[in-house]
Amino acid sequence: MKKSLAFLLALVLCLALLAGCGSKGAAGSAASASASASASASASAESVKLKIGYGIADSTTMGKAVQTWADKVSADTNGRVTFEIYPSGQLGTMTEIIEAVDLGQLDIALGDSSLMSETVPQLNLLSLPMLIKNYDGWKALVNSDIGDALKEQVAANTNINVLGWMFNGFREIISSKEIHSLADCKGIIIRSPEADIYIQTLQRLNFTPTALSFSEVYTALQTGVVQACETSYEQFISNSFYEEAKHMIESNHMAATMSILVNKDVWASISADDQKILTDDYNTVMTQCNEYVNSESQTFKDQLLNDYGCDVYNYTDAEQTELVSRFTDYWNQNAAKNGYEDLLKEAVALRG
């Protein structure tokens, strides 16, 4: 009887010990899970400093928009995401800066879509000369399925994500030589960005294009290496090109489309919550910037005419008709060569 009681007591004790071990194991698992969740939360809230580079001055509307976006993101993430900004080509030419983002050597760039067209030829659509008539036409195009399709093409062909499209005005021409007709443009050497679409466009406008870094334009105008350049009215002022060239053509030959470009690996390292903040803040700031650029274009033009002694030439109706005819052929050729005929058809339909 005593042996039976002893056995039962031993059994009860073992069961109690096992229950205790089981309870301890469950608690251990819970603690482990809690620690894992805490580590995950800590990782998602980890601070990151992102480096941004671009080729234009930080005093321009685009430069100020980048700074505004960076400040807003830093505030909205409570300092988890901060930025180092390198404007005015400090990190290289505009093309080199975009390449650095693609290679993972730079986190973010403010880039011109046309300068990615060699790698993503479908982006030529955004820069096709004379295709986009006005700001409303630009907005309709980039906010349509076409704009989304182009973002997807960039992601598919590079290590870059496009946050969105930015309107940098229409490109105009300023020259040290007087221009009173399309014919007067013959023989004038004009600075061109490196992308082939610019060279093709300027040749059809009767100029002789030569590729040159944007940061070298003022000196090139001053020394006569080039006699003309093309960019927005604001850039004519912010870079003081009017000091060396007084004769403008309001050509509106190309809508300038820029974007914030983020290295994919850098983007993936940012928590989903902070990705949303970066994207939402971008949409807020850049929508305001786009509207401002459109509304201020006339202001910059008036300043050039009234304060800086420039004159402006507008193509005649006959010249406009001739140019649209020249460029319509170019649209079709470029789309056929680069495989975006369907997107071009949609864009032409939007154009009306």
Stockholm file with secondary structure:
# STOCKHOLM 1.0

chainA/1-352         MKKSLAFLLALVLCLALLAGCGSKGAAGSAASASASASASASASAESVKLKIGYGIADSTTMGKAVQTWADKVSADTNGRVTFEIYPSGQLGTMTEIIEAVDLGQLDIALGDSSLMSETVPQLNLLSLPMLIKNYDGWKALVNSDIGDALKEQVAANTNINVLGWMFNGFREIISSKEIHSLADCKGIIIRSPEADIYIQTLQRLNFTPTALSFSEVYTALQTGVVQACETSYEQFISNSFYEEAKHMIESNHMAATMSILVNKDVWASISADDQKILTDDYNTVMTQCNEYVNSESQTFKDQLLNDYGCDVYNYTDAEQTELVSRFTDYWNQNAAKNGYEDLLKEAVALRG
#=GR chainA/1-352 SS CHHHHHHHHHHHHHHHHHHHHHHHHHHHHHHHHHHHHHHHHHHHTCCEEEEEECSSCTTSHHHHHHHHHHHHHHHHTTTSEEEEEECTTTTSCHHHHHHHHHHTSSSEEEEEGGGGTTTSGGGHHHHCTTTCCSHHHHHHHHTSHHHHHHHHHHHHHSSEEEEEEEEEEEEEEEESSCCSSSGGGTTCEEEECSSHHHHHHHHHTTCEEEECCGGGHHHHHHHTSCSEEEECHHHHHHTTGGGTCCEEEEEEEEEEEEEEEEEHHHHHTSCHHHHHHHHHHHHHHHHHHHHHHHHHHHHHHHHHHHTSCCEEECCCHHHHHHHHHHHHHHHHHHHHHHTCHHHHHHHHHHHC
#=GC SS_cons         CHHHHHHHHHHHHHHHHHHHHHHHHHHHHHHHHHHHHHHHHHHHTCCEEEEEECSSCTTSHHHHHHHHHHHHHHHHTTTSEEEEEECTTTTSCHHHHHHHHHHTSSSEEEEEGGGGTTTSGGGHHHHCTTTCCSHHHHHHHHTSHHHHHHHHHHHHHSSEEEEEEEEEEEEEEEESSCCSSSGGGTTCEEEECSSHHHHHHHHHTTCEEEECCGGGHHHHHHHTSCSEEEECHHHHHHTTGGGTCCEEEEEEEEEEEEEEEEEHHHHHTSCHHHHHHHHHHHHHHHHHHHHHHHHHHHHHHHHHHHTSCCEEECCCHHHHHHHHHHHHHHHHHHHHHHTCHHHHHHHHHHHC
//
